[in-house]
Amino acid sequence: MTAPQPVRVGFLSGVRHALPYADLLGKDARVEIVGVAEGYDAPAWVREDSEAAARSMGVRFHQDLPSLLDPELVDVLVVCSEPTRHASLAVAALEAGLPVLVDKPVATTSKEVETIQQAAALAGRPVGIVNRLDSPAVQRLRRWVDAGHLGLPLHIDAEWFAGGAHFATSVERPELVVDPALSGGGELLNFLLYPLDYIRHLTGLEVVEIYCEAATLFNEPHRASGVEDCAVVSLLLERGVTATVTLGRVPAAPGLGPVSSSLRLLGSHGHATADDDFPQVRRYDTEGGVQSMPVEGPSSVAILRRFLVPCILDLAAGRQPNYSLADAHTSLAVTEAAYRSAQLNQPVRVGTDVQTISAGPKETA
């Protein structure tokens, strides 16, 4: 029996997250990376970084986008540009008749998400969005909720921190995070969607009101660009359920890798916690030293490993991944409300037209 042909994957831009994604994809025989393309009118540094990414992957660098927007050459496209170009590149892929996986955030405004939704509907092609709902810790907590072990969820505390010590190695260029012309905002836009996704996934409820306090406390690049590096968010969900999110890029995150993420869920009949870096193995030496490592590696890598290839295979087969554009649109709308709240220094009601979250992630054996 002839082995199936690998799914051909191309990258539209390679300036943000492209190399770690390519590293995981390149290790799977079901996937073949065929090229990286960049717009001919992109700034010189963007073209240079994308060309360097293509060299690192060992694939062709396409001097313009149309040469890779070809269903004869590629089966799925991955958008790894600066966030402010995510929407336009996703639309270009869809208009070429190709399914697309978009790095997070899928767009920087709700209106941009709507343009992607319209293009996807016209093209009849699925759209994937990078997310973290494949977290083993969150999946386990969701199973406990579904089984009734905790009763009804009443309150969730979420923490999300990135360690400043990893900034130079985990972010290709600082301006991709702190320059609004490239990032679209600060750490609220960069990070809030993850705990929002977790909260919606665990409760099945939508946010109806939000109060946000944001500040720049730790990082000079954020201060120079006028964007926040940390925030505290209070959420009122449907049915009176509440949640809090504390997030930021801090000097030292309380985790073992670039990102630390934890949840505490208070239910009517129980209480549970989840940490993306657990389970972990600790080693104690004879001199009193302690070393700890998550069982599957740092959470960002472990979760991406579970998500990335299955998502690519779903897209190539014409299947819509579980995390949908509607989900991303809802989380982005709440993030926009958080920014309005921080600016007004008062609670803000979230629009009533938010979408219902889709089914949870596939179970991993």
C-alpha positions as CSV (number, residue, x, y, z in Angstrom):
1,M,0.0,0.0,0.0
2,T,1.3,3.4,-1.0
3,A,1.9,5.8,1.9
4,P,-0.2,8.9,1.8
5,Q,1.5,12.1,0.6
6,P,2.5,14.5,3.4
7,V,0.6,17.7,3.8
8,R,2.5,20.5,2.2
9,V,2.7,23.5,4.5
10,G,3.8,27.0,3.6
11,F,4.4,30.0,5.8
12,L,3.1,33.5,5.1
13,S,5.9,35.5,6.7
14,G,8.3,34.1,9.2
15,V,8.9,36.9,11.7
16,R,7.0,35.6,14.7
17,H,6.9,32.0,16.1
18,A,7.6,30.5,12.7
19,L,10.8,28.7,13.7
20,P,9.3,26.8,16.8
21,Y,6.3,25.9,14.7
22,A,8.5,24.7,11.9
23,D,10.6,22.7,14.3
24,L,7.6,20.7,15.5
25,L,6.1,20.3,12.0
26,G,9.5,19.2,10.5
27,K,9.7,16.3,13.0
28,D,6.4,14.7,11.7
29,A,6.5,12.6,8.5
30,R,2.9,13.5,7.7
31,V,3.9,17.1,7.1
32,E,6.3,18.7,4.6
33,I,7.3,22.4,4.8
34,V,7.6,23.8,1.3
35,G,8.4,27.5,1.6
36,V,8.2,30.8,3.3
37,A,6.8,33.9,1.5
38,E,6.9,37.6,2.3
39,G,5.3,40.6,0.7
40,Y,7.5,42.4,-1.8
41,D,6.4,45.7,-0.2
42,A,7.3,44.6,3.4
43,P,9.9,46.5,5.3
44,A,13.5,45.4,4.7
45,W,13.9,43.9,8.2
46,V,10.7,41.9,7.7
47,R,11.9,40.4,4.5
48,E,15.3,39.7,6.0
49,D,13.8,37.9,9.0
50,S,11.5,35.9,6.8
51,E,14.3,34.9,4.4
52,A,16.4,33.9,7.4
53,A,13.6,31.8,8.7
54,A,13.4,30.0,5.3
55,R,17.1,29.3,5.4
56,S,16.8,27.9,8.9
57,M,13.9,25.6,7.7
58,G,15.9,24.6,4.6
59,V,13.1,25.7,2.2
60,R,12.7,28.1,-0.6
61,F,12.1,31.8,0.2
62,H,9.4,33.3,-2.1
63,Q,10.0,36.9,-2.9
64,D,6.3,37.7,-3.0
65,L,3.1,36.3,-1.6
66,P,1.3,35.2,-4.8
67,S,4.0,32.7,-5.7
68,L,3.1,30.6,-2.6
69,L,-0.7,31.3,-2.7
70,D,-1.0,28.4,-5.0
71,P,-3.1,25.2,-4.3
72,E,-0.8,23.3,-6.7
73,L,2.2,24.0,-4.4
74,V,0.8,24.0,-0.9
75,D,-2.1,22.4,1.0
76,V,-2.2,24.6,4.2
77,L,-0.7,28.0,4.9
78,V,0.5,29.2,8.3
79,V,0.4,33.0,9.1
80,C,3.4,33.9,11.3
81,S,3.7,37.7,10.7
82,E,3.5,40.5,13.1
83,P,0.0,40.5,14.6
84,T,-1.2,43.6,12.7
85,R,-0.9,41.7,9.4
86,H,-2.5,38.4,10.6
87,A,-6.0,39.3,9.2
88,S,-4.8,40.5,5.8
89,L,-2.6,37.5,5.3
90,A,-5.3,35.1,6.4
91,V,-7.8,36.7,4.0
92,A,-5.2,36.4,1.2
93,A,-4.8,32.6,1.9
94,L,-8.6,32.1,1.9
95,E,-9.1,34.1,-1.3
96,A,-6.6,31.8,-2.9
97,G,-8.8,28.8,-1.9
98,L,-6.4,27.5,0.8
99,P,-7.1,26.6,4.5
100,V,-5.1,28.7,6.9
101,L,-3.7,28.4,10.4
102,V,-3.2,31.9,12.0
103,D,-0.9,32.6,14.9
104,K,-2.3,34.3,18.0
105,P,-4.0,36.7,18.2
106,V,-5.9,35.9,15.1
107,A,-6.4,39.7,14.6
108,T,-6.0,42.9,16.5
109,T,-9.6,44.1,16.3
110,S,-13.0,42.5,16.1
111,K,-13.7,44.0,12.7
112,E,-10.6,42.3,11.4
113,V,-11.9,38.9,12.6
114,E,-15.2,39.6,10.8
115,T,-13.3,40.1,7.5
116,I,-11.6,36.7,8.0
117,Q,-15.0,35.1,8.8
118,Q,-16.5,36.6,5.6
119,A,-13.5,35.4,3.5
120,A,-13.8,31.9,5.1
121,A,-17.5,31.7,4.3
122,L,-17.0,32.7,0.7
123,A,-14.0,30.4,0.2
124,G,-15.6,27.4,2.1
125,R,-12.2,26.8,3.7
126,P,-11.5,26.1,7.4
127,V,-9.5,28.5,9.6
128,G,-7.4,27.4,12.5
129,I,-6.1,29.6,15.3
130,V,-3.2,28.9,17.6
131,N,-4.6,28.3,21.1
132,R,-3.8,26.5,24.4
133,L,-7.0,24.5,25.0
134,D,-5.1,21.3,24.5
135,S,-3.4,21.8,27.9
136,P,-3.5,18.5,29.7
137,A,-4.2,20.3,33.0
138,V,-7.1,22.2,31.6
139,Q,-8.5,19.1,29.9
140,R,-8.3,17.2,33.2
141,L,-10.1,20.0,35.1
142,R,-12.8,20.2,32.4
143,R,-13.4,16.4,32.9
144,W,-13.8,16.9,36.6
145,V,-16.3,19.7,36.0
146,D,-18.3,17.6,33.5
147,A,-18.3,14.7,36.0
148,G,-19.8,16.9,38.7
149,H,-17.0,16.5,41.2
150,L,-16.9,20.2,41.9
151,G,-20.6,21.0,41.6
152,L,-21.4,24.2,39.7
153,P,-18.4,26.5,39.0
154,L,-18.8,29.7,41.0
155,H,-15.5,31.5,40.7
156,I,-12.2,31.1,38.8
157,D,-8.8,32.7,39.5
158,A,-6.4,32.6,36.6
159,E,-2.8,33.7,36.6
160,W,-0.7,34.1,33.4
161,F,2.9,35.4,33.6
162,A,5.8,35.6,31.2
163,G,9.2,35.7,32.7
164,G,11.2,38.8,31.7
165,A,14.4,36.8,31.8
166,H,13.2,34.9,28.7
167,F,12.1,38.0,26.8
168,A,15.2,38.2,24.6
169,T,15.0,34.5,23.7
170,S,11.3,33.9,23.5
171,V,10.4,37.0,21.5
172,E,12.2,37.4,18.1
173,R,12.2,41.2,18.3
174,P,10.9,43.2,21.3
175,E,9.0,45.5,19.0
176,L,6.8,42.6,17.9
177,V,5.3,42.7,21.3
178,V,5.6,46.4,22.4
179,D,5.2,48.5,19.2
180,P,1.5,49.0,18.7
181,A,2.1,49.4,14.9
182,L,3.2,45.8,14.9
183,S,1.6,44.2,17.9
184,G,-1.7,46.1,18.0
185,G,-1.4,46.6,21.8
186,G,0.4,45.5,24.9
187,E,0.4,42.4,27.0
188,L,-3.4,42.4,27.4
189,L,-3.8,41.8,23.7
190,N,-0.9,39.4,23.7
191,F,-2.0,37.2,26.7
192,L,-5.6,37.8,27.9
193,L,-7.1,35.6,25.3
194,Y,-5.5,32.5,26.8
195,P,-7.1,32.7,30.3
196,L,-10.3,33.9,28.7
197,D,-10.4,30.8,26.6
198,Y,-9.8,28.7,29.7
199,I,-12.5,30.4,31.7
200,R,-15.1,30.0,28.9
201,H,-14.1,26.4,28.3
202,L,-14.4,25.4,31.9
203,T,-17.7,27.2,32.6
204,G,-19.5,27.3,29.2
205,L,-20.5,30.9,30.2
206,E,-19.9,34.2,28.5
207,V,-18.5,37.4,30.0
208,V,-21.1,40.1,30.5
209,E,-19.1,42.7,32.4
210,I,-15.4,43.5,32.9
211,Y,-13.3,45.8,35.0
212,C,-9.6,46.1,34.1
213,E,-6.7,47.9,35.7
214,A,-3.5,47.9,33.5
215,A,-0.1,49.4,34.1
216,T,3.5,49.4,33.1
217,L,5.5,48.4,36.1
218,F,8.5,46.4,35.1
219,N,9.7,46.8,31.5
220,E,11.3,49.9,29.9
221,P,10.5,48.9,26.3
222,H,6.8,48.7,27.2
223,R,7.0,52.1,28.9
224,A,8.8,53.7,26.0
225,S,6.1,52.4,23.6
226,G,3.2,53.4,25.9
227,V,1.8,49.9,26.4
228,E,1.0,47.9,29.5
229,D,3.1,45.1,30.8
230,C,0.7,43.8,33.4
231,A,-3.0,43.9,34.3
232,V,-5.6,42.7,36.8
233,V,-9.0,41.8,35.3
234,S,-12.3,41.2,37.1
235,L,-15.0,39.4,35.1
236,L,-18.7,38.9,35.7
237,L,-20.0,36.0,33.7
238,E,-23.5,34.8,33.0
239,R,-25.5,33.4,36.0
240,G,-23.5,35.5,38.4
241,V,-20.3,33.5,38.1
242,T,-17.2,35.6,38.6
243,A,-13.5,35.3,37.6
244,T,-10.3,37.2,38.0
245,V,-7.2,37.2,35.8
246,T,-3.8,38.5,36.8
247,L,-1.3,38.7,33.9
248,G,1.9,40.3,32.8
249,R,5.5,40.1,31.7
250,V,7.3,40.2,35.0
251,P,11.0,40.0,36.0
252,A,10.6,36.4,37.3
253,A,7.6,34.2,36.5
254,P,6.7,31.5,39.0
255,G,7.3,28.7,36.6
256,L,9.9,26.5,34.9
257,G,9.8,28.0,31.4
258,P,9.1,31.2,29.6
259,V,5.4,31.1,30.6
260,S,3.6,30.2,33.9
261,S,-0.2,29.6,33.8
262,S,-2.4,28.4,36.7
263,L,-6.1,28.2,37.5
264,R,-8.1,27.9,40.7
265,L,-11.7,26.9,40.3
266,L,-14.2,27.2,43.2
267,G,-17.3,25.2,42.8
268,S,-20.5,24.7,44.8
269,H,-19.2,21.3,46.1
270,G,-15.5,21.4,45.6
271,H,-12.3,23.3,44.8
272,A,-9.6,22.4,42.3
273,T,-6.4,23.9,40.9
274,A,-4.6,23.3,37.6
275,D,-1.1,24.3,36.5
276,D,0.1,23.9,32.9
277,D,3.5,22.9,34.1
278,F,2.3,20.0,36.2
279,P,2.8,17.1,36.5
280,Q,6.5,17.6,36.9
281,V,9.5,15.6,38.2
282,R,11.7,17.0,41.0
283,R,15.3,15.8,41.6
284,Y,17.0,16.4,45.0
285,D,20.8,16.1,45.1
286,T,23.1,15.4,48.0
287,E,24.1,19.0,48.4
288,G,20.6,20.3,48.9
289,G,20.0,21.4,45.3
290,V,16.6,20.9,43.7
291,Q,15.8,20.6,40.0
292,S,12.3,20.5,38.5
293,M,11.1,19.8,35.0
294,P,7.5,19.4,33.7
295,V,7.0,15.8,32.5
296,E,6.3,16.9,28.9
297,G,8.6,19.9,28.9
298,P,7.7,23.6,29.3
299,S,4.0,24.2,28.9
300,S,4.3,26.3,25.8
301,V,6.1,23.5,24.0
302,A,4.1,20.6,25.4
303,I,0.7,22.2,24.5
304,L,1.8,23.3,21.0
305,R,3.1,19.7,20.4
306,R,-0.4,18.3,21.1
307,F,-2.1,21.0,19.0
308,L,-0.1,21.8,16.0
309,V,0.1,18.7,13.7
310,P,-3.5,17.5,14.4
311,C,-4.7,21.0,13.5
312,I,-2.7,21.1,10.3
313,L,-4.1,17.6,9.3
314,D,-7.7,18.7,10.1
315,L,-7.3,21.8,8.0
316,A,-5.8,19.9,5.1
317,A,-8.8,17.5,5.2
318,G,-11.2,20.4,5.2
319,R,-12.2,19.9,8.8
320,Q,-12.8,22.9,11.0
321,P,-10.6,22.6,14.2
322,N,-12.5,22.6,17.5
323,Y,-11.4,26.2,18.4
324,S,-13.2,28.4,15.9
325,L,-13.1,31.9,14.6
326,A,-16.2,32.5,16.7
327,D,-14.3,31.6,19.8
328,A,-11.4,33.8,18.9
329,H,-13.8,36.7,18.0
330,T,-15.5,36.4,21.4
331,S,-12.2,36.5,23.4
332,L,-11.0,39.4,21.3
333,A,-14.2,41.3,21.9
334,V,-13.7,40.8,25.7
335,T,-10.1,42.0,25.4
336,E,-11.3,45.1,23.6
337,A,-13.7,45.7,26.5
338,A,-10.8,45.3,28.9
339,Y,-8.9,48.1,27.2
340,R,-12.0,50.4,27.3
341,S,-12.4,49.6,31.0
342,A,-8.8,50.5,31.7
343,Q,-9.1,53.7,29.8
344,L,-12.4,54.7,31.5
345,N,-11.4,53.4,34.9
346,Q,-14.8,51.8,35.3
347,P,-16.6,48.5,34.5
348,V,-17.7,48.0,30.9
349,R,-20.5,45.8,29.7
350,V,-19.5,43.3,27.0
351,G,-21.6,43.1,23.8
352,T,-24.5,40.7,23.9
353,D,-23.7,39.3,20.4
354,V,-20.7,37.1,21.6
355,Q,-20.6,33.7,20.1
356,T,-21.0,30.4,22.1
357,I,-17.8,28.6,22.6
358,S,-17.4,25.5,20.4
359,A,-16.8,22.0,21.6
360,G,-13.7,21.4,23.7
361,P,-10.4,20.0,22.3
362,K,-10.0,16.4,21.2
363,E,-8.8,14.1,23.9
364,T,-5.2,13.0,23.6
365,A,-4.4,9.4,24.3
